Amino acid sequence: LDYAEALLTQIVFFLAYGLLSLPAAWLTSRIGAVDTILGALAMMTCGCLLVVVSTNADDFLPILAALFVLAGGFTALQVAANPLAAELGDPRRSHFRLNFAQAFNSLGVVIGVHFGSLVMLDDPSLRAATSVAIAPAHRSELLGAVDRAYLIMAALLGSLLFFFAVLR
């Protein structure tokens, strides 16, 4: 990615938080926190799969749209999970549960970036990518590493969705 594309991926994530937080809160009030969490996990799974599908396009906009879907799922998950964490247990200790949940959220970001970089950047084809002009065959190898990371995330999120749906 060039600088503008990398910046756009960050903007898309923050834009999703800004635009979808209030609708996610409204949805949570209508259908409940648990159903919103299940829907958010499904949305995140779909977002990961959309990234895989959109990497084959010769345009960056479908990838941004897929990342927006993924970020929308993150947003809905956080909006629904925070009140649920506050409500579970003793009301006097709700602040502790919220801080604990946010600590794991931050830890998840650090661990996710670390393992994501291992999956994508440990690929030998990515290490060989030093020039700006990339041959089409080499480009498909590079995108394969990205696809593999998003397929792993989709599988993990789908498993989590299935697990919570069965427990419900």
C-alpha positions as CSV (number, residue, x, y, z in Angstrom):
1,L,0.0,0.0,0.0
2,D,1.1,3.5,-0.6
3,Y,0.8,6.1,2.1
4,A,-2.6,7.4,1.0
5,E,-4.1,3.8,0.9
6,A,-2.7,3.0,4.3
7,L,-4.2,6.2,5.7
8,L,-7.5,5.4,4.1
9,T,-7.7,2.0,5.8
10,Q,-7.3,3.8,9.2
11,I,-9.9,6.5,8.2
12,V,-12.4,3.8,7.2
13,F,-12.1,2.1,10.6
14,F,-12.6,5.4,12.5
15,L,-15.4,6.4,10.2
16,A,-17.2,3.2,11.0
17,Y,-16.9,3.9,14.7
18,G,-18.2,7.5,14.2
19,L,-21.1,6.6,11.9
20,L,-22.2,3.3,13.3
21,S,-22.0,3.7,17.1
22,L,-25.4,5.3,17.5
23,P,-27.2,2.9,15.2
24,A,-25.5,0.0,17.0
25,A,-26.7,1.4,20.3
26,W,-30.3,1.7,18.9
27,L,-30.1,-1.9,17.6
28,T,-28.9,-3.1,21.0
29,S,-31.8,-1.4,22.7
30,R,-34.2,-3.0,20.2
31,I,-33.0,-6.6,20.1
32,G,-30.8,-6.9,23.1
33,A,-27.1,-7.1,23.8
34,V,-26.7,-10.8,23.1
35,D,-28.4,-10.8,19.7
36,T,-26.4,-7.7,18.8
37,I,-23.2,-9.4,19.8
38,L,-24.1,-12.4,17.6
39,G,-24.9,-10.1,14.7
40,A,-21.7,-8.2,15.2
41,L,-19.7,-11.5,15.1
42,A,-21.5,-12.5,11.9
43,M,-20.8,-9.0,10.4
44,M,-17.1,-9.3,11.3
45,T,-17.0,-12.8,9.7
46,C,-18.6,-11.4,6.6
47,G,-16.2,-8.5,6.5
48,C,-13.2,-10.8,6.6
49,L,-14.6,-12.9,3.8
50,L,-15.4,-9.7,1.8
51,V,-11.8,-8.7,2.1
52,V,-10.7,-12.0,0.7
53,V,-13.1,-11.6,-2.2
54,S,-12.2,-8.0,-2.8
55,T,-8.4,-8.6,-3.0
56,N,-9.0,-10.1,-6.5
57,A,-10.4,-6.8,-7.8
58,D,-8.1,-4.4,-9.4
59,D,-9.6,-1.5,-7.3
60,F,-8.9,-0.5,-3.8
61,L,-12.5,0.7,-3.1
62,P,-14.0,-2.8,-2.6
63,I,-11.3,-3.5,0.0
64,L,-12.2,-0.3,1.8
65,A,-15.9,-1.2,1.7
66,A,-15.0,-4.7,3.1
67,L,-12.9,-3.1,5.9
68,F,-15.9,-0.8,6.7
69,V,-18.1,-3.9,7.1
70,L,-15.5,-5.4,9.4
71,A,-15.1,-2.2,11.4
72,G,-18.9,-1.9,11.7
73,G,-18.9,-5.3,13.3
74,F,-16.2,-4.2,15.7
75,T,-18.2,-1.2,16.6
76,A,-21.5,-3.1,17.2
77,L,-19.6,-5.6,19.3
78,Q,-18.1,-3.0,21.6
79,V,-21.3,-1.0,21.8
80,A,-23.3,-4.1,22.8
81,A,-20.6,-5.8,25.0
82,N,-19.9,-2.8,27.3
83,P,-23.4,-2.4,28.8
84,L,-23.6,-6.2,29.1
85,A,-20.3,-6.3,31.0
86,A,-21.6,-3.5,33.3
87,E,-24.9,-5.3,34.0
88,L,-23.4,-8.7,34.8
89,G,-22.6,-8.9,38.5
90,D,-22.5,-6.5,41.4
91,P,-23.4,-3.0,40.3
92,R,-20.7,-1.6,42.7
93,R,-18.0,-3.4,40.7
94,S,-19.2,-2.5,37.2
95,H,-16.4,0.0,36.6
96,F,-13.9,-2.8,37.3
97,R,-15.6,-5.1,34.8
98,L,-15.6,-2.4,32.1
99,N,-11.9,-1.5,32.7
100,F,-11.1,-5.2,32.6
101,A,-13.0,-5.7,29.4
102,Q,-11.2,-2.7,27.8
103,A,-7.9,-4.0,28.9
104,F,-8.5,-7.2,27.1
105,N,-9.7,-5.2,24.1
106,S,-6.3,-3.4,24.0
107,L,-4.5,-6.6,24.6
108,G,-6.4,-8.2,21.7
109,V,-5.3,-5.3,19.4
110,V,-1.6,-5.9,20.3
111,I,-1.8,-9.7,20.0
112,G,-3.9,-9.5,16.8
113,V,-1.4,-7.1,15.1
114,H,1.5,-9.3,16.2
115,F,0.0,-12.6,14.9
116,G,-1.4,-11.0,11.8
117,S,2.0,-9.7,11.0
118,L,3.5,-13.1,11.5
119,V,0.9,-14.7,9.2
120,M,1.3,-12.0,6.5
121,L,4.8,-10.6,6.9
122,D,6.5,-13.9,7.6
123,D,5.6,-15.0,4.1
124,P,8.8,-15.2,2.0
125,S,7.1,-13.5,-1.0
126,L,6.4,-10.4,1.2
127,R,10.0,-10.2,2.2
128,A,11.1,-10.2,-1.4
129,A,8.8,-7.3,-2.2
130,T,11.2,-4.4,-2.2
131,S,10.3,-2.5,-5.4
132,V,7.2,-0.4,-6.0
133,A,6.5,-2.1,-9.4
134,I,5.3,-5.6,-8.6
135,A,4.9,-8.3,-11.3
136,P,1.3,-9.7,-11.5
137,A,2.4,-13.2,-10.5
138,H,4.2,-11.8,-7.5
139,R,1.2,-9.6,-6.6
140,S,-1.0,-12.7,-6.4
141,E,1.4,-14.3,-4.0
142,L,1.4,-11.2,-1.8
143,L,-2.4,-11.0,-1.8
144,G,-2.5,-14.7,-1.0
145,A,-0.7,-14.0,2.3
146,V,-3.3,-11.3,3.1
147,D,-6.1,-13.6,2.1
148,R,-4.8,-16.3,4.4
149,A,-4.7,-14.0,7.4
150,Y,-8.3,-12.9,6.7
151,L,-9.5,-16.5,6.2
152,I,-8.0,-17.4,9.5
153,M,-9.7,-14.5,11.2
154,A,-13.0,-15.4,9.5
155,A,-12.7,-19.0,10.7
156,L,-11.9,-17.9,14.3
157,L,-14.8,-15.4,14.3
158,G,-17.2,-18.0,12.7
159,S,-16.2,-20.5,15.4
160,L,-16.8,-17.9,18.1
161,L,-20.2,-17.1,16.6
162,F,-21.1,-20.8,16.5
163,F,-19.9,-21.3,20.1
164,F,-21.9,-18.4,21.4
165,A,-25.0,-19.3,19.4
166,V,-24.9,-22.9,20.7
167,L,-24.5,-21.6,24.3
168,R,-27.4,-19.3,24.0
